[in-house]
Amino acid sequence: MTEAQIKLKRTESVLAEIIPEALSQLNDARLHELSVIEVKCSRGRSDAKVYIDPTGFDENEKRIYLKQLRKARPIIEDYCLKDQGWYRCPKLTFEFDEQLKKSQNIEELFKKIAKERGEEE
């Protein structure tokens, strides 16, 4: 692993710790219950995608939360800057992590295929 990759991973892990702290400091109590699953930074660490756990939210709620997070983004970035003493913070983009849902759908497809193959034979 190169030095740049190590710095990238370190930044991602620090952001994954700091962002929930920043969310808990906001006045909007709805944002306190969100949990950060993962943070992925771009190669130059200028942008970062923050993946939020989608469990228990419907599509309308997700849209409302993303709107609130977009409004709170400058405050969260400022919190990260002050907490870590960084010169600049990556521009944060918030998304709900749909990987779990996708993997569950794939598992269901595999089960269907196995069942159909079992019936054919």
C-alpha positions in Angstrom: 0.0 0.0 0.0 1.5 3.3 -1.0 1.7 6.4 1.2 -1.1 8.1 -0.7 -3.4 5.2 -0.2 -2.6 5.1 3.5 -3.5 8.9 3.8 -6.7 8.3 1.9 -7.7 5.4 4.2 -6.8 7.5 7.2 -8.9 10.4 6.0 -11.9 8.1 5.3 -11.7 6.5 8.8 -11.4 9.9 10.5 -14.4 11.3 8.6 -16.4 8.1 9.4 -15.8 8.9 13.1 -16.3 12.7 13.0 -19.4 12.9 10.8 -21.7 11.2 13.3 -20.3 13.5 16.0 -21.1 16.5 13.8 -24.6 15.2 13.1 -25.2 14.8 16.8 -24.3 18.5 17.3 -26.9 19.8 14.8 -30.2 21.3 16.0 -32.3 19.0 13.8 -32.9 16.0 16.0 -34.0 13.8 13.1 -30.4 13.8 11.8 -29.1 12.5 15.2 -30.5 9.0 14.4 -28.6 8.6 11.1 -25.7 6.1 11.2 -22.8 6.4 8.8 -21.8 3.1 7.3 -18.8 4.1 5.2 -17.0 7.1 3.8 -15.2 6.9 0.4 -12.9 9.7 -0.6 -11.8 10.5 -4.1 -8.1 10.0 -5.0 -7.2 13.6 -4.3 -9.3 13.7 -1.1 -11.3 16.7 -2.5 -14.6 14.9 -2.5 -16.1 12.3 -0.2 -19.2 10.2 -0.4 -20.8 9.4 2.9 -23.0 6.3 2.9 -25.9 6.3 5.4 -27.7 3.2 6.7 -31.1 3.1 4.9 -32.7 0.6 7.3 -36.2 1.7 8.4 -36.7 4.6 6.0 -39.1 4.7 3.0 -38.3 6.6 -0.2 -40.0 9.8 0.9 -38.1 9.9 4.2 -34.9 9.3 2.4 -35.5 12.2 0.1 -36.3 14.5 3.1 -33.1 13.4 5.0 -30.9 13.9 1.9 -32.3 17.4 1.5 -31.6 18.2 5.2 -28.1 16.8 4.9 -27.4 18.9 1.8 -28.4 22.0 3.8 -26.3 20.9 6.8 -23.2 20.0 4.7 -21.3 23.3 5.2 -21.8 23.0 9.0 -20.6 19.4 9.0 -17.6 20.3 6.9 -16.8 23.2 9.2 -17.0 20.9 12.2 -14.5 18.5 10.5 -12.1 21.3 9.8 -12.1 22.7 13.3 -12.0 19.2 14.9 -9.0 18.0 12.9 -7.3 21.3 12.2 -7.3 20.6 8.5 -6.6 23.3 5.9 -9.5 22.1 3.9 -12.2 19.4 4.2 -13.4 17.1 1.4 -16.7 18.2 -0.1 -19.2 15.8 1.4 -21.9 14.1 -0.6 -24.5 12.1 1.2 -26.2 8.9 -0.1 -28.1 6.0 1.3 -26.2 2.8 1.0 -28.2 0.4 -1.2 -25.6 -2.3 -1.4 -27.3 -4.5 1.2 -30.6 -4.3 -0.7 -28.9 -5.2 -3.9 -27.1 -8.2 -2.3 -30.3 -9.4 -0.9 -32.0 -9.2 -4.3 -29.0 -11.2 -5.8 -29.4 -13.8 -3.1 -33.1 -14.2 -3.9 -32.3 -14.6 -7.6 -29.7 -17.3 -6.8 -32.3 -19.1 -4.6 -34.9 -18.9 -7.5 -32.3 -20.2 -10.0 -31.4 -23.1 -7.6 -35.0 -23.9 -7.1 -35.8 -23.9 -10.9 -32.7 -26.1 -11.6 -33.9 -28.5 -8.9 -37.3 -28.8 -10.5 -35.9 -29.3 -14.0 -33.7 -32.2 -12.9 
